[in-house]
Structure formats: C-alpha cells, structure tokens
Amino acid sequence: MKKTVQYILIISLWMVFFVSPLLAENIYVTGVTKITMRTGPGVEHKIVAMLKSGTKLGIVEFQKDWTHVETDQGKTGWVLSRFLTQKVPDALLVEKLENDNQDLMSKLESVEEENKTLTVKNATLVQIEEKYKMLKQESADFLQLDAKYKKTMQEFEAQKKQIETLKNNLNNEGKLWFLSGAGVFIVGLFLGLSTRKKKKSSLL
C-alpha cells in the first residue's frame, strides 16, 4: 500500500514538473513535409488532418509516443511525439524576421514622413517669427512716427495760436494808429478853419 502511494506521488510530481511546463508551451511539426493527426494515440485511429512542417500546435496531453494537440483553428487530435519540437522552425523565424523588418520599414517611413512634416512646420514657424519681428519693428517705427506727428501738430497749433494773437494785436494797433491819425487830421482841419475865420475877421 505504501509503495502504491509512493508510486502515485512520484507520478504526480513528474506530471507537475515535466508535463505541466510542456502543456504551457507551443510545439511545432518538424522533420517531415506532413504528418497525420488522428482521433486517438495510434495508427489504427482515423486521420482527421494532415499537418505541414512548421505548423504551430498547443499541447493538450503528453504521452510517451503520442501527444494530444490542438491547432490554432481549434481542431484537436493525436500526433507522433517524435515529429514534434519546441524549437521554432527556421522557416517561421525567417518569416517572423521578414514581418518584423517590414513593420520596422513601415515605422521608419512613418517617422520620415513625420520628420518632413515637422521640418515644414519648423520652416513655417521661422517665417512667422521673422514676419512677427518685422511687424514688431514696423510697429515701433510707426509709434515713433505717430509720436513725432502728434508733437509736430501740437507745435503747429501752438504757433498758429501765436500767429493769430499777433495778427489780432497788429489789427488792434492798426486801428489805434488809424484813429489817432484821423483825430490829428480832424484837429488840424478844425484849427485851419479857425485860423481862416480869424484872418477874415481882421480884414474886415
């Protein structure tokens, strides 16, 4: 009884340490062009599929000579264990490398396109920055000219007022001179007339 228990324990440990890892891994058909997948572990069982070399399979159950496997399409069956390997076939590696290389080339093209786009955007930004600097300088020049114009207009208005004031003063002075001259003329005329009257009176 003890030997039976020990035997069962050994089998269980063997299943845990050796069979379980295999069930978690993929295996591949190797060594031949095609192999048969049957309904059971033996050549007397019916063939359900022909598997090409390099076909990836999942392990369902592992035995000494036969392995219960499952394809990526979900079909299950038994194949001879000697035609299976855990090593990825060279053909699949080459195909994977080619696919990876194609992906890298596509990514490289995408990066190059993005780089071209960024280059164009950078050039556009440089132009915008240059235009901004020019506008900023022109704005500064315009502000200076505007300030000078306003100052000149203020000086002009001040001078205009001074001229108006001088004109008014001159007009007032002219009127005074005119009135003064007219007064002198009238006084002289009056004196002249008076003198004539006196002379006439003396003659009489």
Secondary structure as UniProt FT lines:
FT   HELIX           2..14
FT   HELIX           15..19
FT   HELIX           20..23
FT   STRAND          26..29
FT   STRAND          34..38
FT   TURN            43..44
FT   STRAND          47..52
FT   TURN            53..54
FT   STRAND          56..62
FT   STRAND          66..71
FT   TURN            72..73
FT   STRAND          76..80
FT   HELIX           81..83
FT   STRAND          84..85
FT   HELIX           90..203
//
